Amino acid sequence: MTNAPVIAAVDGSEHSLKALEWARAAALRHGTGLVIAHVLPDHAQLYAGRRSALHSASEPEEYTDVVSERIRALLNGGGAELPEEVQYESLEGSVPEALRVIGTEALMLVMGSRGRGGFASLLLGSNSRAVATTAPCPVVVVPHAERAAGADEEASAGRVVLGLHAAETPDDVPAFAFTEAAARGTAVQVVSAYAIPPSPTTLVDSPFAVIPPEGLADAGELVPAEREMLRSQTERLAPFRTRYPDVPVEQAAVPGDAAGRLVTASRSAALVVVGRHHPRRNPMHLLMGSVANAVLQHALGPVAVVPALSDDA
């Protein structure tokens, strides 16, 4: 249990309502509060500024946030279980900046992959990308219905998939994955990529093998690069196995394209967890790593983008 709330960013679109449902369930799993945040549209913010400047007593004190009112009505009349504490916040400013500020103390911030604006063909909206790149907390992006249509029907009950660079991914990333898996009562599948192909006959799109920890002792058929990657994984994951003894762990080492394998795994995953930045990039860099960007663009299920949160990361 944690005191940090789950924040759901909503704008009234069906995409954001799907993210709200994911956030509601996450808050219940983690035993924490739910904050529902709506960044007011430009015309509402202009109205508030005009009223403040004119000091007109004839004008209403506040601009009615119709999105917040609609969300309240949906939750109160929907019959779904709610966390003990639910708060509503109407925010001003740009969407990325307002959510960045409110996300400072959040367990995670959940939003849809596409909002009201933009082109319907876009896989990822500009606000979703900007928030995932700059927020000070993990950001979970829930795909819209058209993208999620390719996922398995039981994906929400599946494992948590972790993209791991064994030597360089900050501890915050596997910690988030294991915490989420423990809350769900499911396994963590760890996927790492290595540069050397296992053999000249291996097909790029061939399925990758998932090996349980006990299978590593008998890994004689693996190529050296794959064997070394799995051993590096095992060493890196040891502290998390100790901390989360009830979370099953599956390990996979794949040649070359980590992002493509994670997108494939998203079809049956409850959640895919990736680090925000390239391991060698400064954590404050404003560009997202290529793997995180590709997974956000194409995953069929929810994706958590985790920044380096600890001071020593």
C-alpha positions as CSV (number, residue, x, y, z in Angstrom):
1,M,0.0,0.0,0.0
2,T,1.2,3.5,-0.8
3,N,0.0,7.0,0.0
4,A,0.8,8.3,-3.4
5,P,-2.3,8.5,-5.6
6,V,-3.0,7.2,-9.1
7,I,-3.8,10.1,-11.4
8,A,-6.2,9.7,-14.3
9,A,-5.9,12.4,-17.0
10,V,-9.3,12.9,-18.7
11,D,-10.6,15.2,-21.4
12,G,-14.1,13.7,-21.9
13,S,-13.1,11.6,-24.9
14,E,-13.8,7.8,-25.0
15,H,-10.0,7.3,-25.0
16,S,-9.6,9.1,-21.7
17,L,-12.6,7.3,-20.2
18,K,-10.9,4.0,-21.0
19,A,-7.8,5.3,-19.2
20,L,-9.9,6.3,-16.3
21,E,-11.2,2.8,-15.8
22,W,-7.7,1.5,-15.9
23,A,-6.6,4.0,-13.3
24,R,-9.6,3.2,-11.1
25,A,-8.7,-0.5,-11.1
26,A,-5.0,0.4,-10.4
27,A,-5.9,2.6,-7.4
28,L,-7.9,-0.3,-5.9
29,R,-5.1,-2.8,-6.6
30,H,-2.5,-0.6,-4.8
31,G,-4.9,0.5,-2.0
32,T,-4.4,4.2,-2.7
33,G,-6.5,7.2,-3.8
34,L,-7.6,8.3,-7.2
35,V,-7.1,11.8,-8.6
36,I,-9.1,12.7,-11.7
37,A,-7.4,15.6,-13.5
38,H,-8.8,17.6,-16.3
39,V,-6.8,20.4,-18.0
40,L,-9.3,23.1,-18.9
41,P,-9.6,23.9,-22.6
42,D,-8.2,27.3,-23.8
43,H,-11.5,29.1,-23.9
44,A,-12.2,28.2,-20.2
45,Q,-8.8,29.4,-19.2
46,L,-9.3,32.6,-21.1
47,Y,-12.7,33.1,-19.4
48,A,-11.1,32.7,-16.0
49,G,-8.4,35.1,-16.8
50,R,-10.9,37.7,-18.1
51,R,-13.1,37.4,-15.0
52,S,-10.0,37.8,-12.7
53,A,-8.8,40.9,-14.7
54,L,-12.3,42.6,-14.7
55,H,-13.2,41.7,-11.1
56,S,-16.8,41.5,-12.3
57,A,-19.2,40.4,-9.5
58,S,-21.9,39.7,-12.2
59,E,-19.9,36.9,-13.7
60,P,-20.0,33.4,-12.1
61,E,-17.1,32.8,-9.7
62,E,-15.9,29.7,-11.6
63,Y,-16.1,28.4,-15.1
64,T,-18.2,25.2,-15.0
65,D,-16.0,22.2,-15.8
66,V,-18.5,20.1,-17.8
67,V,-16.0,17.3,-18.2
68,S,-15.5,17.0,-14.4
69,E,-19.2,17.0,-13.9
70,R,-19.7,14.3,-16.5
71,I,-17.0,12.1,-14.9
72,R,-18.6,12.6,-11.4
73,A,-22.0,11.5,-12.8
74,L,-20.5,8.5,-14.6
75,L,-18.6,7.3,-11.5
76,N,-21.4,7.9,-9.0
77,G,-24.0,6.2,-11.2
78,G,-21.9,3.4,-12.7
79,G,-22.0,1.0,-9.8
80,A,-18.2,0.3,-10.0
81,E,-16.2,0.0,-6.9
82,L,-14.3,3.2,-6.1
83,P,-11.2,3.9,-4.0
84,E,-11.9,5.3,-0.5
85,E,-10.6,8.7,-1.7
86,V,-11.5,10.2,-5.1
87,Q,-10.5,13.8,-5.9
88,Y,-11.3,15.9,-8.9
89,E,-8.9,18.6,-10.2
90,S,-9.5,21.2,-12.9
91,L,-6.1,22.4,-14.1
92,E,-4.9,25.4,-16.0
93,G,-1.9,25.7,-18.4
94,S,-0.7,23.4,-21.2
95,V,-1.6,19.8,-20.9
96,P,2.0,18.5,-20.5
97,E,3.0,21.2,-18.0
98,A,-0.2,20.9,-15.9
99,L,0.1,17.1,-15.7
100,R,3.9,17.3,-15.0
101,V,3.2,19.5,-12.0
102,I,0.4,17.4,-10.6
103,G,2.3,14.2,-11.2
104,T,5.2,15.2,-8.9
105,E,3.8,13.1,-6.0
106,A,1.9,10.4,-8.0
107,L,2.3,6.7,-7.9
108,M,1.6,6.8,-11.6
109,L,-0.3,9.0,-14.2
110,V,-2.7,7.2,-16.5
111,M,-3.9,8.7,-19.8
112,G,-5.3,7.6,-23.2
113,S,-3.1,7.3,-26.2
114,R,-5.2,9.8,-28.1
115,G,-7.4,12.6,-27.0
116,R,-10.2,14.7,-28.6
117,G,-7.9,16.6,-31.0
118,G,-5.5,15.5,-33.7
119,F,-5.9,13.1,-36.6
120,A,-7.8,9.9,-36.1
121,S,-5.1,7.9,-37.8
122,L,-2.4,8.8,-35.3
123,L,-1.3,5.9,-33.1
124,L,-0.2,8.3,-30.3
125,G,-1.3,11.8,-29.6
126,S,1.1,14.7,-29.1
127,N,0.0,15.3,-25.5
128,S,0.4,11.6,-24.6
129,R,3.9,11.6,-26.0
130,A,4.8,14.9,-24.3
131,V,3.5,13.7,-20.9
132,A,5.3,10.4,-21.2
133,T,8.5,12.2,-22.0
134,T,8.5,14.8,-19.2
135,A,6.3,13.6,-16.3
136,P,8.2,13.1,-13.0
137,C,6.3,9.8,-12.3
138,P,5.6,6.6,-14.3
139,V,3.1,7.3,-17.1
140,V,0.8,4.5,-18.2
141,V,-0.6,5.1,-21.7
142,V,-3.8,3.0,-22.4
143,P,-4.4,2.4,-26.2
144,H,-7.6,3.4,-27.9
145,A,-10.1,0.8,-28.9
146,E,-8.9,0.5,-32.5
147,R,-5.3,-0.3,-31.5
148,A,-6.4,-2.6,-28.6
149,A,-8.6,-4.6,-30.9
150,G,-5.6,-6.7,-31.9
151,A,-4.8,-7.8,-28.3
152,D,-5.9,-11.1,-26.8
153,E,-9.3,-10.9,-25.0
154,E,-7.7,-12.0,-21.7
155,A,-4.7,-9.6,-21.9
156,S,-5.8,-7.7,-18.8
157,A,-5.3,-10.8,-16.7
158,G,-1.9,-11.6,-18.3
159,R,1.7,-11.1,-17.2
160,V,3.6,-7.9,-16.8
161,V,6.3,-7.6,-19.5
162,L,9.5,-5.8,-18.6
163,G,11.9,-4.5,-21.2
164,L,15.3,-4.7,-19.5
165,H,18.9,-3.7,-20.4
166,A,20.5,-5.9,-17.8
167,A,23.5,-3.6,-17.2
168,E,22.0,-0.1,-17.5
169,T,18.3,0.1,-16.9
170,P,17.6,2.1,-13.7
171,D,16.3,0.1,-10.7
172,D,13.1,2.1,-10.8
173,V,12.0,0.3,-14.0
174,P,12.1,-3.3,-12.7
175,A,10.8,-2.1,-9.3
176,F,7.7,-0.7,-10.9
177,A,7.2,-3.9,-13.0
178,F,7.5,-6.2,-9.9
179,T,5.3,-4.0,-7.8
180,E,2.6,-4.0,-10.4
181,A,2.9,-7.8,-10.9
182,A,2.7,-8.4,-7.1
183,A,-0.5,-6.2,-7.0
184,R,-2.0,-8.2,-9.8
185,G,-0.9,-11.6,-8.6
186,T,0.8,-12.4,-11.9
187,A,4.2,-13.1,-13.4
188,V,6.9,-10.8,-14.7
189,Q,8.3,-11.7,-18.1
190,V,11.7,-10.1,-18.7
191,V,12.8,-9.4,-22.3
192,S,16.3,-8.3,-23.1
193,A,18.0,-7.9,-26.5
194,Y,21.5,-8.8,-27.6
195,A,23.3,-7.7,-30.8
196,I,24.6,-11.0,-32.1
197,P,22.1,-13.2,-34.0
198,P,22.0,-16.8,-32.7
199,S,22.6,-18.4,-36.1
200,P,22.6,-17.5,-39.9
201,T,19.3,-19.4,-40.3
202,T,17.4,-17.7,-37.5
203,L,14.4,-15.8,-38.9
204,V,13.9,-12.2,-37.6
205,D,10.2,-12.8,-36.8
206,S,10.6,-16.2,-35.2
207,P,9.1,-16.6,-31.7
208,F,11.5,-16.0,-28.8
209,A,12.0,-18.6,-26.1
210,V,10.9,-17.9,-22.6
211,I,13.1,-19.7,-20.0
212,P,12.2,-20.1,-16.3
213,P,15.1,-19.6,-13.8
214,E,15.5,-23.3,-13.2
215,G,16.1,-23.8,-16.9
216,L,19.2,-21.7,-17.1
217,A,21.3,-24.4,-15.5
218,D,20.7,-26.5,-18.6
219,A,21.3,-23.9,-21.3
220,G,23.9,-25.8,-23.4
221,E,22.0,-25.3,-26.7
222,L,22.0,-21.5,-26.4
223,V,24.5,-19.4,-28.3
224,P,27.1,-17.6,-26.1
225,A,25.5,-14.1,-26.5
226,E,22.1,-15.4,-25.5
227,R,23.5,-17.5,-22.6
228,E,25.4,-14.5,-21.3
229,M,22.4,-12.2,-21.6
230,L,20.2,-14.6,-19.6
231,R,22.9,-14.9,-16.9
232,S,23.2,-11.1,-16.7
233,Q,19.4,-10.9,-16.3
234,T,19.5,-13.5,-13.5
235,E,22.1,-11.5,-11.6
236,R,20.3,-8.2,-12.1
237,L,16.9,-9.6,-11.1
238,A,18.2,-11.3,-7.9
239,P,17.4,-8.4,-5.5
240,F,13.8,-8.1,-7.0
241,R,13.2,-11.9,-6.6
242,T,14.2,-11.5,-3.0
243,R,12.0,-8.5,-2.4
244,Y,9.0,-10.1,-4.3
245,P,9.3,-13.9,-3.6
246,D,5.8,-14.6,-4.7
247,V,6.2,-13.1,-8.1
248,P,7.1,-15.7,-10.8
249,V,9.8,-14.6,-13.2
250,E,10.1,-15.7,-16.9
251,Q,13.3,-14.7,-18.8
252,A,13.8,-14.1,-22.5
253,A,16.8,-13.0,-24.5
254,V,16.2,-12.0,-28.1
255,P,18.4,-11.0,-31.0
256,G,18.4,-7.4,-32.2
257,D,15.1,-5.7,-32.0
258,A,13.8,-5.4,-28.4
259,A,11.0,-3.0,-29.3
260,G,9.5,-5.4,-31.8
261,R,9.5,-8.2,-29.3
262,L,7.9,-6.1,-26.7
263,V,5.2,-5.0,-29.1
264,T,4.5,-8.6,-29.9
265,A,4.4,-9.5,-26.2
266,S,1.9,-6.6,-25.6
267,R,-0.7,-8.7,-27.4
268,S,-1.2,-10.9,-24.4
269,A,0.3,-8.7,-21.6
270,A,-1.6,-6.9,-18.9
271,L,1.1,-4.2,-19.0
272,V,4.4,-3.6,-20.8
273,V,7.0,-1.6,-18.7
274,V,9.9,0.2,-20.3
275,G,12.4,2.8,-19.1
276,R,12.0,6.3,-20.5
277,H,15.5,7.1,-21.8
278,H,18.3,5.3,-23.5
279,P,20.5,3.9,-20.7
280,R,23.4,6.2,-21.6
281,R,21.4,9.3,-21.9
282,N,21.0,11.9,-19.2
283,P,17.8,11.2,-17.2
284,M,16.8,14.9,-17.8
285,H,17.1,14.6,-21.6
286,L,14.0,15.7,-23.3
287,L,14.1,13.0,-26.0
288,M,12.6,9.6,-25.2
289,G,14.6,6.5,-25.9
290,S,14.0,4.6,-29.2
291,V,12.6,1.5,-27.5
292,A,10.2,3.4,-25.3
293,N,9.0,5.5,-28.3
294,A,8.5,2.5,-30.6
295,V,6.6,0.5,-27.9
296,L,4.4,3.5,-27.1
297,Q,3.6,3.9,-30.8
298,H,2.7,0.4,-31.6
299,A,1.9,-1.7,-28.5
300,L,-1.6,-3.3,-28.4
301,G,-2.0,-2.9,-24.7
302,P,-1.2,-0.5,-21.9
303,V,2.5,0.7,-21.6
304,A,4.2,2.1,-18.6
305,V,7.0,4.5,-19.3
306,V,9.2,4.8,-16.1
307,P,11.7,7.6,-15.6
308,A,14.7,7.4,-13.3
309,L,13.1,8.3,-10.0
310,S,15.7,7.7,-7.3
311,D,18.6,10.1,-6.7
312,D,21.3,7.5,-7.4
313,A,19.7,6.3,-10.6
